[in-house]
Amino acid sequence: MSEKPDLVIRGGTVVDGSGGPMQEADVAISNGRITEVGTVAANGCEEIEAKDRLVMPGFVDVHTHYDAQVTWASQILPSSCNGVTTVLMGNCGVGFAPVRPDHHDMLISLMEGVEDIPEVVMKEGLPWNWASFPDYLDSLEGRQYDVDVATQVPHAALRVFVMGERGANREEATAEDRAEMARLAAEGIRAGAFGFSTSRLLQHRTAAGEPIPSYGAAEEELLEIADAIAPVGRGWIQTVGDFDDAIDEEFELRRRMAERSGRPLTMTLLQKESRPEQWRDLLERVAAANADGLALTAQIRGRPTSVLLGFELSLNPFRACPSWREVQDLDFEARLATLRDPDFRARLIAEPGGNETQMRRFQQWDRIFPFGDPPEYEPDPETSVGAQAKRRGIAPAELAYDLMLEKGGRGILYRPTTNYANGDLAVVHEMLGHPNTLIGLGDGGAHVGVMCDATDMAHTISYWTRDRTRGPKHGLEDMVRRLTAANAEAIGLTDRGRIAPGLRADINIVDYDALQLQSPKIQYDLPAGGKRLVQRSKGIDATLVAGEPVWRDGEATGALPGRLLRSGS
């Protein structure tokens, strides 16, 4: 090399993101790009000793909800402190652009209901200095982050923008409505969005409990949007929805959207407790569509979708009990003082836990587990609250109450809701090995008081390649490929995801033997003092974005080289 590199990562074991075998090598970086991989003779202006460390690309997370957070924050937690260097937001058809001034509250209600982001946080934090989708991108253009951020055009926001109350109420779009939504979707992608997203999931509801505006949208509406996207020639279509009673119709709609747009389409795939084999049928249909020449992927996660329960969190098994109303609005210390009162404890435990659905989800004791530190995402059914209480000869509600009182009232219980119908993660192992799946669904920025699954990528490395004991594991090189190059390529990013000369120097330096998730903790650091769960990892020595260390040994460096990404640029 003729010039001195800005940085040399010296003597690490490079897992380059291609899926090929790891090798010991130096990595030289200049001007934010990798310039050499191998034996680097030149000294760098700065050097990082990586002997006995893995050097891998930064993780690319294709399913986040940081649409609000990126307007007020520079640290994109909890993703950036867990090795993620690129995030794609605007998923599930929800977001904040385009928007009219009198529709702000509608979009806030959508995000609060669908993604569990408190209304007060968004009302105080969002600057609303945009109207169109290109305006929203322009508002992010000058901001600085510790990751790169990319976004999609959300269907629900389009419907509200074009149709107003009619769109929010899920009325059928007119021909003029459809044409305008299609035009705006294409405009957003031309301006730099990485695709279009929609939700057809009944579980996605506004804060008032109404279905999301895109729920049940007519096929003509979605196909006209697909037609408009086609000539743009970039971006994908992200979908989530119910298949329960209309699997043929819903899947064929997705096929037609992919055919008409000529673009890749991705859909959420999880194992439901109510239909534990449906995921397999859907995955077979995805494989068949690919065999027919379409580009469909099933988006999965490396562990269960779960709800965390605790007295400091948004949910706990007693939240629907009448006496809970006495403490729900107290600050945590005052609430804790009451919870420690034996008379209150006895009264709350004795009360009914809500309706049948609430009790099934949050008082189904054989499916609720102590979370632990480090947390256990594939617990043995014999460790459930129900099983432990039976062995002790006490009521499960008593044990659950006392477990949540541990750690100064911050004990956490774990309720896996998908991917765990059989009491293990065998289905996830199969999903992870399928050629038509992508690892996503971490939901960073959303569900802030009940889960923290943005750490799934770091967990996939430690658990699925090293720690799992309840079944087979996966190879390290392939899991790294899936979290880096595979996700980058899926959304059209060709400049990252691998460690190779000429590519962007987004890199993690990992102490593989020490890599371990910690138990999540509540932080009160959102606008208006809003709370959120933040989970961190041990063992990531450094995370580099564009060649600059943004995290070192679990601490932020203050560097903010991340920027808004625009498709096609």
C-alpha positions as MATLAB code, in Angstrom:
seq = 'MSEKPDLVIRGGTVVDGSGGPMQEADVAISNGRITEVGTVAANGCEEIEAKDRLVMPGFVDVHTHYDAQVTWASQILPSSCNGVTTVLMGNCGVGFAPVRPDHHDMLISLMEGVEDIPEVVMKEGLPWNWASFPDYLDSLEGRQYDVDVATQVPHAALRVFVMGERGANREEATAEDRAEMARLAAEGIRAGAFGFSTSRLLQHRTAAGEPIPSYGAAEEELLEIADAIAPVGRGWIQTVGDFDDAIDEEFELRRRMAERSGRPLTMTLLQKESRPEQWRDLLERVAAANADGLALTAQIRGRPTSVLLGFELSLNPFRACPSWREVQDLDFEARLATLRDPDFRARLIAEPGGNETQMRRFQQWDRIFPFGDPPEYEPDPETSVGAQAKRRGIAPAELAYDLMLEKGGRGILYRPTTNYANGDLAVVHEMLGHPNTLIGLGDGGAHVGVMCDATDMAHTISYWTRDRTRGPKHGLEDMVRRLTAANAEAIGLTDRGRIAPGLRADINIVDYDALQLQSPKIQYDLPAGGKRLVQRSKGIDATLVAGEPVWRDGEATGALPGRLLRSGS';
ca = [
       0.000    0.000    0.000;
       1.306    3.415   -0.910;
      -0.424    5.334    1.859;
      -0.644    4.716    5.561;
      -4.062    3.237    6.482;
      -6.288    5.171    8.853;
      -6.797    2.014   10.925;
      -5.499   -1.541   10.950;
      -7.303   -4.324   12.816;
      -4.385   -6.584   13.528;
      -4.274  -10.392   13.764;
      -7.948  -11.206   14.185;
      -9.861  -14.213   12.884;
     -11.918  -12.812   10.014;
     -15.411  -14.221    9.446;
     -15.983  -12.246    6.292;
     -19.762  -12.556    5.812;
     -19.524  -14.636    2.641;
     -20.184  -17.903    4.453;
     -16.694  -19.128    3.584;
     -14.217  -20.430    6.147;
     -12.778  -18.018    8.668;
      -9.110  -17.056    8.398;
      -6.545  -15.155   10.413;
      -5.892  -11.798    8.742;
      -5.293   -8.105    9.228;
      -7.882   -5.600    7.978;
      -6.783   -2.164    6.748;
      -9.234    0.734    6.560;
      -8.994    4.178    4.980;
     -11.689    6.804    4.359;
     -14.361    4.545    5.818;
     -13.617    1.675    3.417;
     -11.772   -1.604    3.719;
      -8.591   -1.361    1.645;
      -6.818   -4.632    2.392;
      -7.526   -8.014    3.987;
      -4.566  -10.295    4.621;
      -1.087   -9.485    5.844;
      -0.974   -5.690    6.093;
       2.638   -4.529    6.105;
       1.990   -0.863    6.738;
       1.309    0.501   10.198;
      -2.018    2.238   10.610;
      -2.505    5.714   12.026;
      -4.438    3.743   14.651;
      -4.296    0.028   15.329;
      -6.604   -2.359   17.158;
      -5.114   -5.626   18.390;
      -7.586   -8.395   17.597;
      -5.631  -11.545   18.420;
      -8.027  -14.217   19.740;
     -10.970  -12.148   18.508;
     -13.459  -12.636   15.692;
     -13.629   -9.832   13.128;
     -16.968   -9.852   11.312;
     -19.171   -7.386    9.422;
     -21.608   -5.223   11.366;
     -25.124   -6.660   11.577;
     -27.790   -5.391    9.161;
     -31.222   -5.322   10.824;
     -34.012   -5.249    8.235;
     -36.937   -4.965   10.662;
     -36.944   -2.032   13.087;
     -39.283    0.768   14.139;
     -36.932    3.662   14.868;
     -39.057    6.031   12.737;
     -39.651    8.352   15.693;
     -36.388    7.827   17.576;
     -34.233    8.892   14.614;
     -35.860   12.332   14.711;
     -34.601   13.116   18.215;
     -31.755   10.707   19.068;
     -28.258   10.094   17.740;
     -27.651    6.817   19.566;
     -29.926    4.205   18.038;
     -30.298    2.041   21.123;
     -30.634   -0.797   21.786;
     -29.416   -1.849   18.312;
     -26.124    0.007   18.110;
     -24.751   -1.298   21.416;
     -25.376   -4.853   20.216;
     -23.355   -4.862   17.014;
     -25.941   -3.544   14.554;
     -24.527   -1.002   12.097;
     -27.432   -0.576    9.634;
     -31.165   -0.479   10.435;
     -34.216   -0.497    8.170;
     -37.298    1.133    9.688;
     -40.790    1.866    8.344;
     -41.921   -1.750    8.705;
     -45.449   -3.132    9.157;
     -47.083   -0.271    7.282;
     -46.632    2.230   10.126;
     -44.588    5.411   10.182;
     -44.886    9.175   10.259;
     -44.820   10.245    6.614;
     -46.505   11.399    4.547;
     -48.671   13.332    6.990;
     -50.980   16.345    7.092;
     -50.809   18.687   10.115;
     -54.252   17.653   11.331;
     -53.367   13.943   11.140;
     -50.449   13.902   13.591;
     -52.531   12.367   16.359;
     -53.802    9.611   14.048;
     -50.290    8.446   13.243;
     -49.249    8.675   16.894;
     -52.240    6.515   17.844;
     -51.223    4.016   15.180;
     -47.651    3.735   16.415;
     -48.729    3.623   20.058;
     -51.174    0.804   19.427;
     -49.193   -1.259   16.926;
     -45.678   -0.805   18.289;
     -46.200    0.066   21.988;
     -44.439    3.438   21.923;
     -46.047    5.735   24.513;
     -48.105    8.637   23.165;
     -46.461   11.182   25.485;
     -43.010   10.202   24.181;
     -43.979   10.814   20.573;
     -45.923   14.008   21.291;
     -42.938   15.557   22.992;
     -40.227   14.067   20.797;
     -41.479   14.321   17.221;
     -40.605   17.655   15.551;
     -43.083   17.173   12.669;
     -40.938   19.280   10.334;
     -42.147   17.412    7.242;
     -45.306   16.703    5.275;
     -44.428   14.529    2.275;
     -42.321   11.406    2.443;
     -39.430   13.126    0.620;
     -39.714   15.908    3.237;
     -39.310   13.288    5.992;
     -36.138   11.984    4.352;
     -34.830   15.528    3.982;
     -35.466   16.130    7.696;
     -33.196   13.168    8.509;
     -30.553   14.018    5.922;
     -28.432   16.252    8.121;
     -28.699   14.196   11.291;
     -25.845   12.091   12.673;
     -26.140    8.617   14.173;
     -24.084    5.737   15.513;
     -25.593    3.500   12.790;
     -26.789    4.022    9.229;
     -30.582    4.324    8.911;
     -32.866    3.459    6.011;
     -36.632    3.506    5.716;
     -39.709    2.387    3.767;
     -42.983    3.987    2.678;
     -45.696    2.839    5.152;
     -49.100    1.901    3.774;
     -51.153    3.022    6.790;
     -49.668    6.528    6.643;
     -50.411    6.671    2.902;
     -54.047    5.747    3.487;
     -54.519    8.392    6.172;
     -52.728   11.034    4.092;
     -54.814   10.392    0.971;
     -58.157    9.439    2.503;
     -58.190   11.065    5.938;
     -60.811    9.614    8.267;
     -62.023    7.306    5.492;
     -58.582    5.744    5.351;
     -58.307    5.460    9.130;
     -61.731    3.801    9.201;
     -60.641    1.297    6.526;
     -63.212    2.361    3.955;
     -62.642    1.101    0.435;
     -60.435    3.390   -1.624;
     -61.824    5.018   -4.740;
     -60.027    4.844   -8.069;
     -58.655    8.338   -7.396;
     -57.493    7.293   -3.912;
     -55.717    4.237   -5.292;
     -53.979    6.200   -8.004;
     -52.730    8.797   -5.521;
     -51.450    6.209   -3.038;
     -49.638    4.425   -5.850;
     -48.075    7.670   -7.025;
     -46.907    8.578   -3.528;
     -45.452    5.122   -2.884;
     -43.369    5.376   -6.052;
     -42.409    8.957   -5.181;
     -41.138    7.821   -1.778;
     -38.963    5.097   -3.259;
     -37.602    7.472   -5.911;
     -36.718    9.856   -3.071;
     -34.726    7.134   -1.328;
     -37.036    4.717    0.503;
     -35.947    1.095    0.374;
     -39.425   -0.226   -0.260;
     -43.089   -0.207    0.666;
     -44.562   -1.890    3.761;
     -48.059   -3.010    4.668;
     -49.833   -4.839    7.496;
     -52.812   -7.156    7.159;
     -52.520   -8.372   10.751;
     -55.622   -8.033   12.936;
     -53.423   -7.913   16.029;
     -52.057   -4.584   14.766;
     -54.455   -2.031   16.245;
     -54.504    1.649   17.077;
     -54.325    2.864   20.670;
     -58.145    2.983   20.604;
     -58.278   -0.696   19.680;
     -59.288   -0.254   16.033;
     -57.640   -2.330   13.283;
     -54.778   -0.657   11.429;
     -55.934    1.370    8.359;
     -54.255   -1.046    5.937;
     -56.006   -4.089    7.413;
     -58.260   -5.647    4.778;
     -57.243   -3.193    2.039;
     -58.584   -4.392   -1.295;
     -56.368   -6.340   -3.674;
     -56.794   -3.634   -6.317;
     -55.248   -1.077   -3.986;
     -52.158   -3.149   -3.292;
     -51.705   -4.220   -6.902;
     -51.898   -0.632   -8.164;
     -49.158    0.264   -5.684;
     -47.138   -2.713   -6.945;
     -47.640   -1.529  -10.531;
     -46.405    1.955   -9.632;
     -43.298    0.594   -7.905;
     -42.332   -1.572  -10.892;
     -40.851    1.150  -13.136;
     -38.826    2.603  -10.240;
     -36.787   -0.592  -10.366;
     -35.656   -0.762   -6.755;
     -36.945   -1.431   -3.253;
     -38.843   -4.381   -1.840;
     -42.332   -4.990   -0.438;
     -42.546   -5.898    3.260;
     -45.725   -7.569    4.528;
     -47.141   -8.975    7.730;
     -50.563  -10.517    8.015;
     -53.011  -13.165    9.103;
     -53.311  -16.364    7.101;
     -55.571  -18.243    9.490;
     -58.789  -18.558    7.488;
     -57.614  -17.380    4.085;
     -54.187  -18.866    3.512;
     -54.717  -19.433   -0.213;
     -56.078  -15.954   -0.903;
     -53.545  -14.129    1.262;
     -50.540  -15.958   -0.112;
     -51.697  -15.591   -3.716;
     -52.074  -11.844   -3.119;
     -48.420  -11.706   -2.111;
     -47.410  -13.659   -5.179;
     -49.310  -11.258   -7.411;
     -47.740   -8.246   -5.689;
     -44.291   -9.700   -6.359;
     -45.197  -10.517   -9.959;
     -46.697   -7.111  -10.746;
     -43.947   -5.103   -9.045;
     -41.066   -7.232  -10.239;
     -39.539   -6.590   -6.816;
     -38.612   -8.897   -3.925;
     -41.330   -9.423   -1.337;
     -40.759  -10.444    2.277;
     -43.351  -11.713    4.755;
     -43.269  -12.405    8.474;
     -43.111  -16.085    9.442;
     -43.594  -17.292   13.030;
     -44.904  -20.454   14.636;
     -48.280  -19.698   16.234;
     -49.427  -21.536   19.335;
     -52.922  -21.833   17.844;
     -51.684  -23.258   14.505;
     -48.307  -24.814   15.255;
     -47.778  -26.338   11.776;
     -48.996  -23.465    9.592;
     -45.496  -21.973    9.328;
     -44.340  -25.073    7.498;
     -47.124  -24.757    4.894;
     -46.238  -21.099    4.332;
     -42.538  -21.838    4.017;
     -43.277  -24.520    1.406;
     -45.308  -21.951   -0.548;
     -42.425  -19.466   -0.342;
     -40.041  -22.108   -1.703;
     -42.450  -22.900   -4.541;
     -42.747  -19.226   -5.461;
     -38.959  -18.963   -5.677;
     -38.859  -22.072   -7.857;
     -41.290  -20.259  -10.152;
     -38.877  -17.342  -10.480;
     -40.293  -14.950   -7.870;
     -38.155  -13.430   -5.110;
     -40.040  -14.150   -1.888;
     -38.501  -14.469    1.537;
     -39.924  -15.427    4.908;
     -38.694  -13.111    7.635;
     -37.984  -14.988   10.871;
     -36.324  -14.393   14.216;
     -33.747  -16.486   16.011;
     -35.797  -16.959   19.163;
     -39.451  -16.686   20.274;
     -41.497  -13.555   20.089;
     -41.924  -12.952   23.784;
     -43.465  -10.682   26.365;
     -41.460   -9.723   29.433;
     -43.486   -9.345   32.617;
     -42.531   -7.369   35.692;
     -43.674   -4.807   38.209;
     -41.578   -2.062   36.561;
     -42.538   -3.099   33.021;
     -45.659   -2.308   31.002;
     -47.202   -5.735   31.638;
     -47.367   -8.234   34.492;
     -49.660  -11.193   35.283;
     -51.774   -9.088   37.677;
     -52.302   -6.048   35.480;
     -55.967   -6.921   34.832;
     -56.756   -7.521   38.519;
     -58.964   -4.839   40.125;
     -56.483   -3.978   42.879;
     -53.716   -3.246   40.373;
     -55.447    0.059   39.613;
     -54.401    1.236   43.086;
     -50.717    1.125   42.156;
     -50.516    1.348   38.360;
     -50.049    5.146   38.246;
     -47.629    5.391   41.180;
     -43.937    5.999   40.604;
     -41.961    2.794   40.894;
     -40.701    3.214   44.460;
     -44.166    4.029   45.794;
     -45.635    1.111   43.852;
     -42.971   -1.193   45.239;
     -43.724   -0.167   48.809;
     -47.358   -1.199   48.352;
     -46.451   -4.406   46.555;
     -44.315   -5.447   49.529;
     -47.269   -5.122   51.882;
     -48.420   -8.684   52.795;
     -52.106   -7.732   52.857;
     -51.962   -6.166   49.391;
     -50.022   -9.190   48.091;
     -52.660  -11.609   49.377;
     -55.501   -9.531   47.952;
     -53.939   -9.147   44.493;
     -53.036  -12.828   44.187;
     -56.586  -13.858   45.108;
     -58.252  -11.666   42.468;
     -59.250  -12.853   38.977;
     -56.609  -12.079   36.347;
     -58.829  -10.600   33.656;
     -60.699  -12.169   30.771;
     -59.900  -15.543   29.270;
     -57.504  -14.172   26.651;
     -55.519  -12.143   29.191;
     -55.297  -15.074   31.589;
     -54.228  -17.427   28.789;
     -51.389  -15.130   27.789;
     -50.220  -13.810   31.152;
     -51.374  -16.392   33.706;
     -50.756  -19.555   31.728;
     -48.168  -20.527   34.279;
     -46.768  -23.555   32.451;
     -45.660  -21.181   29.681;
     -44.184  -18.456   31.897;
     -40.572  -18.703   33.063;
     -38.113  -16.824   35.298;
     -35.954  -14.873   32.856;
     -32.569  -15.078   34.541;
     -29.303  -13.236   34.026;
     -27.990  -14.152   31.540;
     -31.478  -14.660   30.112;
     -32.605  -18.062   28.869;
     -34.657  -17.977   25.653;
     -35.126  -21.756   25.344;
     -36.079  -22.747   28.891;
     -36.948  -26.289   29.811;
     -40.714  -26.609   30.474;
     -39.809  -28.101   33.887;
     -38.459  -24.670   34.901;
     -41.770  -22.864   34.262;
     -43.500  -20.991   37.065;
     -46.255  -23.593   36.999;
     -43.880  -26.553   37.253;
     -41.801  -24.974   40.006;
     -44.883  -23.986   42.007;
     -46.239  -27.534   41.772;
     -42.977  -28.959   43.120;
     -43.041  -26.446   45.986;
     -46.710  -27.038   46.741;
     -47.734  -23.379   46.357;
     -49.977  -21.444   43.999;
     -48.221  -20.329   40.777;
     -49.479  -16.767   41.274;
     -47.648  -16.601   44.620;
     -44.405  -17.732   43.066;
     -44.767  -15.333   40.139;
     -45.409  -12.423   42.512;
     -42.354  -13.226   44.608;
     -40.084  -13.736   41.590;
     -41.013  -10.287   40.283;
     -40.261   -8.774   43.712;
     -36.678  -10.034   43.477;
     -33.822   -7.725   42.471;
     -35.448   -4.780   44.209;
     -38.777   -5.353   42.520;
     -37.186   -5.648   39.092;
     -37.417   -9.394   38.619;
     -38.574  -10.376   35.128;
     -40.719  -13.241   33.889;
     -40.578  -14.496   30.305;
     -43.630  -15.501   28.267;
     -42.711  -16.833   24.785;
     -45.732  -16.317   22.508;
     -44.498  -17.653   19.146;
     -41.935  -20.225   17.981;
     -42.367  -22.147   21.262;
     -45.528  -24.211   20.880;
     -43.532  -27.418   21.405;
     -41.548  -26.163   24.390;
     -38.277  -25.820   22.471;
     -36.748  -24.014   19.489;
     -36.604  -26.921   17.065;
     -38.790  -25.013   14.599;
     -36.425  -22.039   14.720;
     -33.466  -24.295   13.985;
     -35.301  -25.476   10.873;
     -36.276  -21.950    9.832;
     -32.684  -20.747   10.241;
     -31.458  -23.441    7.882;
     -33.926  -22.663    5.076;
     -32.560  -20.894    1.984;
     -35.591  -18.597    1.611;
     -35.572  -17.061    5.097;
     -34.107  -13.821    6.417;
     -33.300  -13.168   10.079;
     -35.213  -10.047   11.152;
     -38.207   -9.115   13.317;
     -36.137   -7.632   16.132;
     -38.502   -4.614   16.262;
     -35.850   -2.238   17.632;
     -37.470    1.001   18.764;
     -40.851   -0.619   19.404;
     -42.600   -2.512   22.224;
     -40.331   -0.565   24.523;
     -41.928   -1.634   27.812;
     -42.531   -5.321   27.106;
     -39.637   -6.720   25.052;
     -36.139   -6.013   23.771;
     -35.670   -8.292   20.784;
     -33.303   -5.958   18.937;
     -30.605   -8.069   20.597;
     -31.628  -11.145   18.617;
     -28.694  -10.752   16.228;
     -26.016  -10.878   18.919;
     -27.943  -13.717   20.570;
     -28.048  -15.656   17.286;
     -24.244  -15.655   17.201;
     -23.751  -16.789   20.799;
     -26.681  -19.176   21.104;
     -27.080  -20.852   17.744;
     -23.376  -21.393   17.080;
     -22.042  -22.011   20.608;
     -24.413  -22.333   23.566;
     -27.439  -24.385   22.540;
     -27.757  -27.711   24.372;
     -31.380  -28.687   23.703;
     -30.786  -29.584   20.064;
     -28.448  -29.043   17.094;
     -26.657  -25.780   16.390;
     -25.662  -23.930   13.189;
     -22.253  -23.061   11.768;
     -20.735  -19.736   12.772;
     -19.772  -18.690    9.248;
     -23.304  -19.164    7.918;
     -24.977  -17.358   10.809;
     -22.651  -14.390   10.284;
     -23.492  -14.408    6.570;
     -27.192  -14.369    7.319;
     -26.937  -11.414    9.720;
     -24.719   -9.366    7.405;
     -24.353   -9.992    3.666;
     -27.678  -11.802    3.229;
     -29.689   -9.005    4.853;
     -27.748   -6.252    3.079;
     -28.280   -7.872   -0.313;
     -31.973   -8.447    0.406;
     -32.655   -4.717    0.652;
     -30.316   -3.716   -2.160;
     -27.236   -2.632   -0.220;
     -24.172   -3.815   -2.119;
     -21.532   -1.754   -0.306;
     -21.591   -3.575    3.064;
     -22.169   -6.894    4.779;
     -18.797   -8.469    3.957;
     -15.192   -7.836    4.890;
     -13.552   -7.321    1.520;
     -11.538   -4.539   -0.154;
     -13.651   -1.676   -1.428;
     -16.576   -2.271    0.915;
     -17.730   -0.087    3.753;
     -15.859   -0.701    7.002;
     -18.828   -1.615    9.206;
     -17.194   -4.147   11.509;
     -17.621   -5.939   14.833;
     -14.649   -7.178   16.835;
     -15.961   -9.942   19.081;
     -14.586  -11.928   22.006;
     -16.522  -15.017   20.941;
     -15.995  -16.952   24.170;
     -17.286  -14.029   26.224;
     -20.204  -12.990   23.974;
     -23.311  -13.025   26.162;
     -26.533  -11.081   26.479;
     -27.232   -9.413   29.806;
     -30.645   -9.098   31.391;
     -32.558   -6.063   30.078;
     -33.107   -3.078   32.334;
     -35.528   -0.168   32.312;
     -34.132    3.254   31.420;
     -36.134    6.456   31.745;
     -34.404    8.268   28.907;
     -37.078    8.787   26.256;
     -38.688   12.207   25.711;
     -41.004   13.231   28.561;
     -39.127   10.789   30.804;
     -40.571    7.795   28.974;
     -39.255    4.377   29.920;
     -37.849    1.625   27.750;
     -36.126   -1.710   28.108;
     -32.474   -1.647   27.069;
     -30.454   -4.837   26.839;
     -26.705   -4.970   26.299;
     -24.176   -7.594   25.317;
     -20.860   -8.520   26.835;
     -18.062   -9.579   24.527;
     -18.319   -7.077   21.671;
     -14.959   -5.330   22.001;
     -15.660   -2.767   19.299;
     -18.245   -1.810   16.700;
     -17.057    0.283   13.761;
     -19.290    2.276   11.419;
     -17.542    3.575    8.304;
     -14.254    2.722    9.955;
     -14.886    4.706   13.148;
     -15.325    2.929   16.475;
     -18.740    3.932   17.812;
     -18.747    1.449   20.728;
     -15.685    0.148   22.605;
     -15.920   -2.337   25.467;
     -19.590   -1.615   26.025;
     -19.240    2.175   26.081;
     -20.189    4.689   23.401;
     -17.207    6.558   21.972;
     -19.257    9.604   20.942;
     -18.454    9.129   17.253;
     -21.498    9.533   14.989;
     -20.513    8.520   11.448;
     -23.922    7.028   10.623;
     -26.238    8.784    8.187;
     -29.516    8.408    6.346;
     -29.233    5.971    3.443;
     -31.175    6.558    0.239;
     -31.927    3.722   -2.133;
     -30.354    4.141   -5.538;
     -27.629    6.488   -4.339;
];
